[in-house]
Amino acid sequence: MNSSKSPELAGLGNITNTTCHTHKKISVFFSIIFMTVGILSNSLAIAILMKAYQRFRQKSKASFLLFASGLVITDLFGHLINGTIAVFVYASDKDWIRFNQSNILCSVFGICMVFFGLCPLFLGSVMAVERCIGVTKPIFHSTKMTSKHVKMMLTTVCLFAVLIALLPVLSFRAYQIQASRTWCFYKTEHIEDWEDRFYLLLFSCLGLLALGVSFLCNAVTGITLLRVKFKSQQRQGRSHHFEMIIQLLAIMCVSCICWSPFLVTMANIGLNENRSKETCETILFALRMATWNQILDPWVYILLRKAVLKNLYKIAGRCCGMHIMNLHMWELSSIKNSLKVAAISESPVSSKQINQQPLSSTEQ
C-alpha cells in the first residue's frame, strides 16, 4: 500500500495530516441550500429571459438577452453538477478511496469547478464590453452585433473555458483532492514544479483580468450614461437612468466581493508555493463566497429591473414620509433612451438640425 502510485492514494496521501474538520450535517445542509437556491433563482431568471427575448428578438436588446441567457444557464448547470457531486461526497462521508478508485470523479469535479468558475466571469466581461459598445457606439452595435455574432462569441467563450479546464488532463496532471476532502481543484499543497504554479496563476490571472475588464467597461458605460442624462435634461427634458446605473454598480460590487478572495488566495498560493500561509478554512471560505456570485447573478442581471426599483422607491418613500422621486420619470426605458440620445449626438444630420433650431426660433 505504501509503494502504490494509484491516483486516489496519491491525492489523499498529502492531505491526511492537514485535513480541516467540517461538520457533516452542517456542510450537507449548506450544500443543499446553496444548490437549491441557485437552481431556483437561475431557473426563474431563464424563464424571464425567454419571455423577454420573444419581445425584443429583432431589437438591440436581443444581444444582451442572449448573453444573459448564456450566463444564467451556465450558473444553473454549475449549481446542478457541482452541487450534486458535493452533496454526494458529503453523504459518502468523504471516503474518496471507496468511490474514486480510478480518480475519474475527482477529475470530473475539478474540470467542472474550473469551467463553471471561469465561464461566468468571461461571460460577465463580454457582457460588459457589449453594453459599453451598445451605449457608446449604438450605430455600430445595431449594425454589427447580430444574433449570429453573439452566438459565435458565446461558443468561443465556452470553448476557451473548456480548454483551460482540460489543460491539466491533457498534460497528464490529475486534479487533486483538497485538504477539506470535499472538492477537487489544482494542486494547492506540496507544490513540486512550475507547472503546478502555472495552473493556479493562469486561473487567477484570467479571473482577475475578466473582473478588471468588467470594471473598466462598466465604469465607462456608467460615465457615458451620466453624460447622456445631463444632455437629455437640456434637450429632451428630465430622463434618469437609475435602472442601468444601479445594475452596473451591483454587478461590479457582487463580482468583486464574491470572486476576489478566492482568486487572490489562489494567486498567493501560486506565487509563494509551499510558503503560503493560506489555511484550509480560508480557502473553503473563499470558495463559498465565490459560490454566492452564481446565486446572486440572476438577481443582479435580471430581477433588478425597473418594476422592482419602482416598488422599492414607493416603499422607501412611504417609510421616509417623502417623495423621493416622481414616478412618471420611469415612463421611458433607461436603456432605450440612452441609445436614442447617444445616436442623436453621433448623427451629423441631427446635430445640424439641433444647431439650426435656435437660429430659426430667433428669426421668428
C-alpha positions in Angstrom: 0.0 0.0 0.0 2.8 2.4 0.8 4.5 1.8 -2.5 1.3 2.1 -4.6 1.1 5.0 -7.0 -2.7 4.9 -7.6 -4.2 8.3 -8.2 -6.6 8.3 -5.3 -3.9 7.4 -2.8 -1.5 9.9 -4.3 -4.2 12.6 -3.9 -5.0 11.6 -0.3 -1.6 10.9 1.0 -0.6 14.6 1.1 -3.6 15.8 3.0 -4.1 13.3 5.8 -2.2 15.5 8.2 -3.7 18.8 7.1 -7.4 17.9 6.7 -9.6 20.6 8.1 -12.6 19.5 10.1 -16.1 20.2 8.8 -19.3 19.2 10.4 -21.0 16.7 8.2 -24.6 17.7 8.9 -23.9 21.5 8.6 -21.9 21.1 5.5 -24.5 18.9 3.8 -27.2 21.4 4.8 -25.4 24.4 3.4 -24.5 22.5 0.2 -28.2 21.6 -0.4 -29.3 25.1 0.4 -26.8 26.7 -1.9 -27.7 24.3 -4.7 -31.5 24.7 -4.3 -31.4 28.5 -4.1 -29.1 28.7 -7.1 -31.2 26.3 -9.2 -34.4 28.1 -8.3 -33.1 31.6 -8.9 -31.4 30.8 -12.2 -34.5 28.8 -13.4 -36.6 31.9 -12.7 -34.2 34.1 -14.5 -34.2 31.8 -17.5 -38.0 31.9 -17.7 -37.9 35.8 -17.5 -35.2 36.0 -20.2 -37.0 33.7 -22.6 -40.1 35.7 -22.3 -38.2 39.0 -22.8 -36.3 37.6 -25.7 -39.5 36.8 -27.6 -40.5 40.5 -27.2 -37.1 42.0 -28.2 -35.9 39.4 -30.7 -35.4 42.0 -33.5 -34.1 44.8 -31.3 -30.7 45.9 -30.0 -31.6 44.4 -26.6 -31.6 40.9 -28.0 -27.8 40.6 -27.8 -27.8 41.5 -24.1 -30.6 38.9 -23.5 -28.6 36.2 -25.3 -25.5 36.9 -23.2 -27.6 36.9 -20.1 -29.2 33.7 -21.0 -25.9 32.0 -21.6 -24.7 33.3 -18.2 -27.7 32.1 -16.2 -27.7 28.7 -18.0 -24.1 28.3 -17.1 -24.8 29.2 -13.5 -27.7 26.7 -13.5 -25.7 23.8 -14.7 -22.8 24.8 -12.4 -25.1 24.5 -9.4 -26.7 21.3 -10.6 -23.5 19.4 -11.4 -21.1 20.8 -8.8 -23.8 20.8 -6.1 -24.8 17.2 -6.8 -21.2 16.0 -6.6 -20.6 17.9 -3.4 -23.7 16.5 -1.7 -22.6 13.0 -2.8 -19.2 13.5 -1.3 -20.6 14.7 2.0 -23.2 11.9 2.1 -20.4 9.3 1.4 -18.5 10.7 4.5 -15.7 12.0 2.2 -14.4 8.5 1.7 -12.7 9.1 -1.7 -10.8 5.8 -1.7 -14.1 3.9 -1.8 -15.8 5.8 -4.7 -12.8 7.3 -6.5 -10.8 4.2 -7.4 -9.6 5.5 -10.8 -9.7 9.2 -9.9 -12.4 9.8 -12.5 -14.8 11.6 -10.2 -12.1 13.9 -8.9 -11.0 14.8 -12.4 -14.6 15.5 -13.5 -15.2 17.6 -10.3 -12.0 19.6 -10.9 -12.9 20.2 -14.6 -16.4 21.4 -13.6 -15.0 23.6 -10.8 -12.6 25.4 -13.2 -15.1 25.6 -16.1 -18.1 26.8 -14.1 -15.8 29.2 -12.3 -14.2 30.9 -15.3 -17.0 30.8 -17.8 -19.4 33.1 -15.8 -16.5 35.6 -15.3 -15.7 35.5 -19.0 -19.4 36.0 -19.9 -19.7 38.8 -17.4 -16.7 40.6 -19.0 -18.1 40.0 -22.5 -21.5 41.4 -21.4 -19.7 44.5 -20.0 -18.0 45.0 -23.3 -21.2 44.5 -25.2 -23.1 47.1 -23.0 -20.2 49.5 -23.3 -20.3 49.3 -27.2 -24.1 49.5 -27.1 -24.2 52.7 -25.1 -21.1 54.5 -26.5 -21.4 53.3 -30.2 -25.1 52.5 -30.7 -25.0 52.7 -34.5 -22.1 50.3 -34.7 -23.7 48.0 -32.2 -27.0 47.9 -34.1 -25.4 47.1 -37.4 -22.6 44.7 -36.3 -23.8 43.0 -33.2 -26.2 40.5 -34.7 -27.6 37.3 -33.1 -25.2 35.2 -35.2 -22.2 37.1 -33.9 -23.5 36.8 -30.3 -23.9 33.1 -30.6 -20.4 32.8 -32.1 -19.0 34.8 -29.2 -20.8 32.6 -26.6 -19.4 29.5 -28.3 -15.9 30.9 -28.3 -16.1 31.8 -24.6 -17.3 28.4 -23.6 -14.7 26.5 -25.7 -11.9 28.7 -24.2 -13.1 27.9 -20.7 -13.3 24.2 -21.6 -9.7 24.3 -22.9 -8.5 25.9 -19.7 -10.3 23.3 -17.6 -8.8 20.4 -19.7 -5.2 21.6 -19.6 -4.2 19.5 -16.5 -5.8 16.4 -18.0 -4.1 17.0 -21.4 -0.7 17.4 -19.8 -1.3 14.3 -17.6 -1.6 16.3 -14.3 -4.5 15.0 -12.3 -6.7 17.2 -10.3 -6.1 16.9 -6.6 -8.5 16.3 -3.7 -8.2 19.4 -1.4 -7.5 19.4 2.3 -11.1 19.6 3.3 -11.7 16.4 1.2 -14.9 18.0 -0.2 -13.8 19.3 -3.6 -11.1 18.9 -6.2 -9.0 21.6 -7.8 -5.5 22.3 -8.9 -2.7 21.3 -6.6 -2.6 23.8 -3.7 -0.3 21.9 -1.3 3.1 20.4 -1.7 3.7 22.2 -5.0 6.5 20.5 -6.8 7.3 22.4 -10.0 6.5 25.3 -12.2 3.5 23.6 -13.9 1.6 23.4 -10.6 2.2 27.1 -10.1 1.3 27.8 -13.7 -2.3 26.4 -13.4 -3.0 28.4 -10.3 -1.6 31.6 -11.7 -3.4 31.1 -15.0 -6.8 30.6 -13.3 -6.2 33.6 -11.0 -4.9 35.9 -13.7 -7.7 35.1 -16.2 -10.3 35.6 -13.4 -8.8 38.9 -12.3 -8.5 40.0 -15.9 -12.1 39.3 -16.5 -13.1 41.3 -13.4 -10.8 44.2 -14.5 -12.3 44.3 -18.0 -15.8 44.2 -16.5 -14.9 47.0 -14.0 -13.4 49.2 -16.7 -16.2 48.8 -19.3 -18.9 49.2 -16.6 -17.2 52.4 -15.4 -17.1 53.8 -19.0 -20.7 52.8 -19.5 -21.8 54.5 -16.3 -19.9 57.7 -17.1 -21.5 57.7 -20.6 -25.0 57.2 -19.1 -24.4 60.1 -16.7 -23.3 62.4 -19.6 -26.3 61.3 -21.6 -28.5 62.1 -18.6 -27.3 65.7 -18.5 -27.6 66.0 -22.2 -31.2 64.7 -22.1 -32.0 67.2 -19.4 -31.0 70.0 -21.7 -32.6 68.7 -24.9 -35.5 66.3 -24.1 -36.4 67.1 -20.5 -35.6 65.0 -17.5 -34.7 61.4 -18.1 -33.0 59.4 -15.4 -31.0 56.3 -15.9 -31.1 54.8 -12.5 -32.0 51.3 -13.7 -28.8 50.9 -15.7 -26.6 52.7 -13.2 -27.8 50.6 -10.3 -27.3 47.4 -12.3 -23.8 48.4 -13.2 -22.9 49.2 -9.6 -24.4 45.9 -8.4 -22.6 43.9 -11.0 -19.2 45.3 -10.1 -19.8 45.0 -6.3 -21.1 41.5 -6.3 -18.4 40.1 -8.7 -15.5 41.8 -6.9 -16.7 40.9 -3.4 -17.5 37.3 -4.2 -14.6 36.3 -6.5 -11.7 38.4 -5.3 -10.9 36.4 -2.2 -10.7 33.1 -4.0 -8.7 34.5 -6.9 -6.3 36.3 -4.7 -5.9 33.2 -2.5 -5.1 31.0 -5.5 -2.6 33.6 -6.8 -0.9 33.8 -3.4 -0.5 30.0 -3.3 0.9 30.0 -6.8 3.4 32.8 -6.1 4.5 31.6 -2.6 4.3 27.9 -3.3 4.7 25.9 -0.1 5.5 29.1 1.9 1.9 30.3 1.6 0.1 30.7 4.9 -3.4 30.1 3.5 -5.2 27.6 5.7 -7.8 25.1 4.7 -10.6 27.1 6.4 -9.5 30.3 4.5 -9.7 28.5 1.1 -13.0 26.9 1.9 -14.5 30.2 3.0 -13.2 31.9 -0.2 -14.7 29.1 -2.3 -18.1 29.5 -0.6 -18.0 33.3 -1.3 -17.4 32.6 -5.0 -20.4 30.2 -5.0 -22.6 33.1 -3.9 -21.7 35.0 -7.1 -23.6 32.4 -9.1 -26.5 32.6 -6.8 -26.7 36.4 -7.0 -26.0 36.7 -10.8 -29.7 36.3 -11.9 -30.9 38.7 -9.2 -28.4 41.4 -10.3 -28.7 41.0 -14.1 -32.3 40.1 -14.5 -34.5 40.7 -11.4 -33.1 44.1 -10.5 -35.3 45.8 -13.1 -37.3 49.0 -13.5 -40.5 47.5 -11.9 -38.6 46.3 -8.9 -36.8 49.6 -8.4 -40.1 51.5 -8.8 -41.7 49.4 -6.0 -38.6 49.9 -3.8 -38.8 53.7 -4.3 -42.5 53.5 -3.3 -41.7 51.6 -0.1 -38.8 53.9 0.7 -41.0 57.0 0.1 -43.7 55.7 2.5 -41.1 54.8 5.1 -39.3 58.2 4.9 -42.5 60.1 4.6 -41.4 61.9 1.5 -41.5 61.6 -2.3 -38.0 60.5 -3.3 -38.8 60.5 -7.0 -41.7 61.3 -9.2 -42.7 58.0 -10.7 -43.5 59.5 -14.1 -39.8 59.7 -14.7 -39.9 55.9 -15.3 -42.2 56.0 -18.3 -39.4 55.5 -20.8 -36.9 52.7 -20.6 -33.5 53.9 -19.5 -31.5 51.8 -21.9 -33.7 52.8 -24.9 -33.5 56.5 -24.1 -29.7 56.3 -23.6 -29.4 54.7 -27.1 -31.6 57.3 -28.7 -29.8 60.3 -27.2 -26.4 58.8 -28.0 -27.5 58.1 -31.6 -28.7 61.6 -31.9 -25.5 63.1 -30.6 -23.4 60.9 -33.0 -25.5 61.6 -36.1 -24.2 64.6 -38.1 -27.6 65.4 -39.6 -29.4 65.6 -36.3 -26.6 67.7 -34.8 -27.1 70.2 -37.7 -30.8 70.3 -37.1 -30.3 70.9 -33.4 -27.9 73.7 -34.1 -30.4 75.3 -36.6 -33.3 75.2 -34.2 -32.1 78.1 -32.0 -31.5 80.2 -35.2 -35.0 79.6 -36.6 -36.5 80.5 -33.2 -34.6 83.7 -33.1 -35.7 84.6 -36.6 -39.3 84.2 -35.7 
